[in-house]
Amino acid sequence: MGAPEPLGRGRRINLPNVITVGRIAACPVLFWLAMSTNTTARFTAFALYTAAGLSDILDGYLARRDNLVTDMGKLLDPIADKLLLVVTLIPVYVISHRGGALDEVPWIGELPMWILVVIFGRELFITVFRAYAARRGVVIAAGWSGKRKAMFQMFFIGGALLWYPLIEVGTSRGWNSGFWTFFSEGLQVWVVVMLGLAVLLTVYSLIDYLWSYRTVVGIRD
């Protein structure tokens, strides 16, 4: 009889995987809420996106703590992350091009298409590169730059999803207090700075991965 299998590794259905599947299932709802012009739906989109982001942290923590890392989890988690990026970044892009007075991204206006090309292009390229490396027996694990890139992307998207309904409510109700001015201007700065850092780290992480695994494509020192 062989050695007993570590608890949780052979079970596909466990709490971290259920949380990940729940995050995937929430993506269509999140897309619909984010695209809505209803203020309540927009606030709900922000709340759901925040919950999804926290669930990503939670399922990883539980999987490591309780030794519940499975092959299914390794497959589903990046799928969930990429779906979450798609169903939130695309609405931000679409909303910014609707032409309304309150639809533009703070300080930027319409979100440029090249930003989507950079972000989604990087994800697609690294996915293909990982698959190519795997066929050559090399596993490309998530690195520091990739994790930071994802973090700043989430900070930008979360800020934008909050900005749209918040500025709508503030404008309609005529808020003009010092606190509102401070908070709204601070949120604008947050959105712009997080977007800039997200784009920079997206490009940097691509270069970092390619350089770190340059031997996969035959580049030698």
ABEGO torsion letter per residue (X at the ends): XBBBBBBGAABABBAAAAAAAAAAAAAAAAAAAAABABAAAAAAAAAAAAAAAAAAAAAAAAAAAAGABBAAAAAAAAAAAAAAAAAAAAAAAAAAAAGBAAABBBGAEBBBAAAAAAAAAAAAAAAAAAAAAAAAGBBBBBBAAAAAAAAAAAAAAAAAAAAAAAAAAAAAAGBABAAAAAAAAAAAAAAAAAAAAAAAAAAAAAAAAAAAAAAAAGBBX
